Amino acid sequence: MPVIHTPATATAPDTAVHYTEKGEGPALLLVHGHPFDHTMWQPQIDRFSRTHRVIAPDLRGYGATPLRTAPDPAPGTDGAPLATGLDVFADDLVAVLDALGVDDCVVVGLSMGGQIAMELYRGHPGRVRGLVLADTFPAAETDEGRAARNAMADRLLAGGAAAMRAYADEVLNRMVAPYNTHAAPHVHRMMCATDPAGAAAALRGRAERPDYRKTLMTVPFPALVVVGRDDSYTPVADAEDMHALLPHATLAVIEEAAHLPNLERADAFDAVLEEYLRSLGRPS
């Protein structure tokens, strides 16, 4: 029987990262997307904790992890709003791994979580022994995309919880395909519960993300790219391009799913993830 660990926290600069840990074996780190929390991985936590030590954190500003626990610093002379860069998220994940005594892990990231996984590998390559990139893309933001992310951040900060709910209503049918009604309530609840300040800071940080395409070309171990067939945020063509950059990678397209195939078609997603993990074997 797997050992079940209660939720805990790891100390990172300016915040305490909440995470759930379950199971024993090789470490499997699950990194959620925006604007969700660790519970978007619940089917995978339940399934893979039979064979792995599954670690699922709430990212800074999401779920139970506050954007910061220390007082806000004095505003800069440029008046720049608070932004959480992907490097900050990656360093928070390293703090969790350090707190748990985990040397290296397989990282599974979806959407923004996939970009954080790429940043984790870029900044801390020795901590990553496997890489799963789901419904994500490696390119830097365009000028148009940067403006859109910053405008949405302004909207969420100005409107608070009501704006977060309105955003959730607007994008639900892109996050979850309309025919996957079983997954929609959970996804909508996660989005509505997200702290608008945390979401805004992540949007601003993500707008300034680096280009990870050259980084992916250096990955020495097998990787897995997963995408929902009907994902309009990161279409199959984007996944194919990313797959082509990785020296040793498998591409899996999940039928009848949009942006969250791990929830929309959990069995199909888990099957390709299980096959990938089996191909890696156990760490030496």
C-alpha positions, 0 to 999 in steps of 0.5 A: 500500500502506498504511504499517504502524506498530509499536505505540507509546506516548503519555505521559499523566498517570500512565501511558503509553498503548499504541496501534496505528497503521496506514494513512494518510489521515483519522484514525479513532480506535477506542475499545474497551469494557469489559473488552477491549483494542484487539484487539477492533477487529482486523477494522476495523484491517485493513479501514479502514487501506486508506483511513484512518490507524487509531489503536487504543489500549489504554485505561488499565488495559486491555491493555498500558496500565497503570492508572498508572505513577507510585506510587499517591498517599496514600489520601484521608481518605475512603478512596475507592478508585481510580476512572478517570473517563470524562474521564480516559480522554478526556484519555488519548485526547487525549494520543495524538492530540497525540503523533501530531500529529492535529488531529481524527478520526472517533471510533468507540466501543463500549459504554464506549468509546461513552461515552468518545467522548461525553466526548471530544466534550463536553470536546474538541469540536474534536478530533472531526469524526465520531462513531460510537456502537455498543452504548452509551447516553448516560444517567447511571447509576441508583442501582441501576446505580451500586451494581451497578458498585461491587459488581462492582469490589469483587468483581474486586479481592477475587478477582483474576484468578480473579474476572475469569475467572469474570465472563468466563464469566458474561457471555460469552453476553451479549457475544457471541450464543450462535450466534456461536461464531466470535467467542467465544474471542477475546472470552473471552481479552480479558476473562480477560486484563484487569487486575482493578484496571483494570477495577474503577477503570473500573467505579467511574468509569463509575458516576459518569458524567454524562448525555450526552443534552444533549451529543448534541443539540449535535453539528453533524455527521452521526453514526452509531448502531449496535446489535446486534439481540440486544444485551441490554445496550443494546437496540435501543430505547436506540439508537433513543432515542439516535439521536433525540437527535442532530440529524444521525444514521443508525441501523444495526441489525446482524442476528444480533449481540449486544453486539459486532457489529463482531466477530460480524458484521464484514462488516455492521458494516464496511459501515455504517461504510464508508458513513458514512465515505464520507458525511463525505468527507475533512477540509479 
